[in-house]
Amino acid sequence: MPGEDNKTIIGKISYTNAWPVFHYVDPAALGTPADMVAAVPAELNRRMHEGSIQIGALSSFAYAEVADRLLLLPDLSVSADGAVNSIFLFTKVPLQQLKEAKVALTNTSATSINLLKILLEKSLGGTYSYITCEPDLTEMMAQADAALLIGDHAIRASWSNTEYYRTDLGQWWKDWTGCSMTFAVWAVNRDAVKRNPEGMAEIADMFLESKRRSLSDLTPIVEEAVSRIGGSAAYWKHYFTNLCYDFDERQQEGLRLYFKFAYELGLLDHVVVPELWNEKRSVRVKK
C-alpha cells in the first residue's frame, strides 16, 4: 500500500552507518512520486513488514522474517568483514567468564540482538537470560551483567566507557566463522515491484549512485558526523571506510550462515532463501 497521494515511501535508517547510501537520495528528483522517512531499524522493520514503506533499508533479520514479501536490492548492504565499530557488547567480566549471565539488550535492532544470541549460545556456550532496555549503558548495566548497544548509542558509549570490557560483534563473528556479517540490507516490496517496476528501479539506481558519490568523497558525510555526533574527522573517515556497502558473494555467504544459525536456534521459524531483484526479474542467492 503506497503512502499519501499514491506516493512511494522510502525507508531510511537514521544511524550513521547507512549515511553513504542515503546522502544523495532526493525523492524530489525522482520521476516517480516518493517521500522518505528516517527511523531506527526497529521502526523501519515494522513498517516494511506491514507494507507502509515500499522500498529502503531494514535490518537483515527483519528481512528474513518476511522474505516472502520482499526482494533484496543488489549491491547494497551495511556489512563488515571483521570489526564493525558500532555494535558492542559491554561486560563486567572478560567475555570467556560471561556464561550464565543476564544480558540487557537494546530495543532498536533485531539483527544485532539475534547475532548476539547466536554468538553467546553457539560460540561461547552457556545459558543466558535476556531483558530489553532503552539504549543507556549505565541503566542497562545497573540491571544486568552485560549490555548490547548498537549504532550511534554504541559509538558514544565506546568513547566514554572506561569501566567495562567491550567486544565488537562483527569481529567476534569473523573470528568464529571466518565470514563477513551483513547487518542491514536494502529491499523492495514484491507488490510494489509489480505495480511500479520502473519507479522502483529508479529509486534503486538512486541508492547506488548515492553510494558511488559518497564513497568517492566522504568529506561531507564525515563533516556531518562530526557536527551531529562528535568525535574527530579521522575517526569517522576510518569508520565509514571500514564498512562495506556492497552485497557480493562474500557478504551473501555470511548472511546465509547467519540465517542458518538463527533457524537452528529457533530464532527464525523457517529456512530463508534470499532473493535478489534485478529490475524486472528476481534471482535466488546461490546456496
Protein Blocks (a to p, Z undefined) as FASTA:
>chain_A
ZZehhiacddddfbfklmmmmmmgcfklpmbdcddddddfklmmmmmmnopafbdcddfk
lmmmmmmmpccdehiacddedjehlaccddfbdfklmgoiacdddfkbfklmmmmmmmmm
mmnopadddddddddfklmmmmmmbdcdehjllmmmmmmpckbccddfklmmmmmnopac
dfbdcdddfklmmmmmmlmmmmmmmmmmmmmmmmmomklmmmmmmmmngpjfklmmmmmm
mpccbdcfklmmmmmmmmmmmmmnomagcdcdddddehjaccdddZZ
